[in-house]
Amino acid sequence: MAHTTKLHPPPSPLILAEPDTSPGPFEGPEKLLEVWFAPSPELLPGANGGNGTAPANGTANYNAHDGSAANGSGLSNGNGMIPAAATGRGGRMGESPSGEPFRGLRTVPRAVWEEMLDIVKCKVLSVVEGDEIDAYLLSESSLFVAPHVIILKTCGTTLNLLGLHRILEIAHEYCGFTSVWRCFYSRKSFFFPERQLGPHRDWTDEVRFLDNVFGTAGSAYTVGPINRDHWLLYLTTPNAIQFAGDQRAQRPVGAPAAPAAPPHQDQTLEILMSHLSPAGRAPFFIPESEGEASTSRSGHELGAGISAQLGIDALFPAHETTLDSFGFEPCGYSANAVIGSGLSSNGSDGGYFTIHVTPEEGWSYASFESNVPLPAVGTPGGRPDLKSLIRRVVDIFQPNRLSITLFVSTGEDHAPAPAVIGSDLLPEFERKDSIGYEFDGYDLIFGCFERRGWSEPKSPAITSVKALS
C-alpha cells in the first residue's frame, strides 16, 4: 500500500522575538515556499470530481490546531488523485469532465490571500491574472497562485513559514484539498540573520518548524560551503501527506503511488546576486517625490520606467510578456511577469519570472527567478535559451558575486537537466563551486561565481560564520 503521511498539528504557539527596530540594513535574500497539492491541475485532489471547489455539503472548517475538518470529508475516490492526461505548472489549464477549467486555488478570493499575507507581514501591491497563474506583487516580493500550487517568496524580516498553516486551511476550506503532494522551502544564506524573527533566525529552527508540520516526510540540505554563500533546501517526498478529512483514507492496494515529478517538466532557475557594482545599483535609487507622498500608481510608473531603461521588459518576447513592476522610494525594485499562455508540442511552455532588488551599498542584492522551460542553448520563437538568459540578467545587475540554482524534474519522459553552469558560462567570472544533487523526482544544479579580480570589502555587519546562517 502506498505510504500516506498525516500532517502533524502545529506546535504550541510560537513565541516571536521582539523585532529589531534599530536603524539597519534590509535583508534582500528571500525565503521561498512552494506547496504543491498535485503534480498538475488535472491531478488535483478529489473534491467534487477534482475541480478544486469546496465540498458539496458546505465549506469545510479545517482546524489547524487539531488537524481536523468539521465536515469529516476525505478523498472522494479513495486515492486522492483524479487519473487524467496532465499538464505541468505554467501550462494551459485542462478541463474537468464537466468542461469547466480546473481552477483549484485560483478560486480563492484575493481578500483571503491578503489575510494570510497579514500573518506573513507583507501587503499586496497589484495582481496580474494570467490564463494559468495569478501573480501577486507584494511589498516584500511575490505570491504566485496556480490551480494546484502556491508559491510564496518574501524578503526582509517577513514570517514566511508562519503562513503555511493558513495556506493549508485555505486550501481545504475553499478547494476541499486534504493532502499535500510535495512541499519545497529554500533560501540563500542570510546577510543579517540576527534581524530575523520567529523560526527564521536559524536554519535548524526553520527545519524544526517544517518537521513539526510534515513529520518524517521532509529532508533538509545545505548546498555549498557553510562559511561562504550557500543555499538551503527543505523538500518532502512525493507522498499524499494528509492534513484534513478522513486520515484513514489511503490508496487501495495495487493503486499507483503519486508520481515523484509533474507529468510535464518543471524547471526553476534562480540567479541570486550580491555586491552589485555602482553602475548596477544606480538605476534603482528613486529621487524623493515632491509634494504628495508616493502612491501605488506612481510606484508602478517608476517600475515601468526602470524596466524599459534596463531591458527587463525585453527578457522575453513582448507579445507573450505581461509585466507588472514597481519602483520603491527611496530605492528598490520588484517585478512579476507572466509569460505565454499556450502549449507547445512538448507540453507546457508558459510560466513566470520575478525580480527583486535591494540596491543599498554594503548589502546590495538582486534576485531573478523563472519557471519558463528553456533548453541550455537554442530556442525557436525569439525566447532566450538558459545560457543567454543568465548572461542577460547578470549584465543588467552587474553583481560581483552570484549563485545559480537550476531545479529540474526528472520524470520518465523528461529531458536531463541542462548543463548550463560550466566554468565558461560567464567569462568575466570565476566559478568557485559546482554541485549536483539527485532527489526523488528532481535534479539540482548549483554553482557559485565571483567576478575576476574582485575582492570582498570588509564589512563590520558580517563578522563571523554565524552571520551567514
Secondary structure, DSSP 8 states (H G I E B T S, - for coil): ---EEE-----S---------SS-----S-EEEEEESSSSGGG---STTTT----TTS---EETTTTEETT----TTSSS---S----TTS---B-TTS-B--GGGGS-HHHHHHHHHHHT--EEEEEE-SS-EEEEETTEEEEE-SSEEEEEE-TT--GGGGHHHHHHHHHHHH---EESEEEEEEE--S-GGG--GGGG-HHHHHHHHHHHHGGGEEEEEES-TTSS-EEEEEE-SSEEE-SS-TT----TT-----SS-SS--EEEEEEEEEE-HHHHGGGB----SSS---HHHHHHHHHHHHHHHTGGGSS-GGGEEEEEEE-SSB-EEEEEEE--SEETTEE--EEEEEEEE--TTS-EEEEEE-----SS--STT---HHHHHHHHHHHH-EEEEEEEEEEE--TT---------TTSSTTEEEEEEEEEEETTEEEEEEEEEETT------TT--SGGGG-
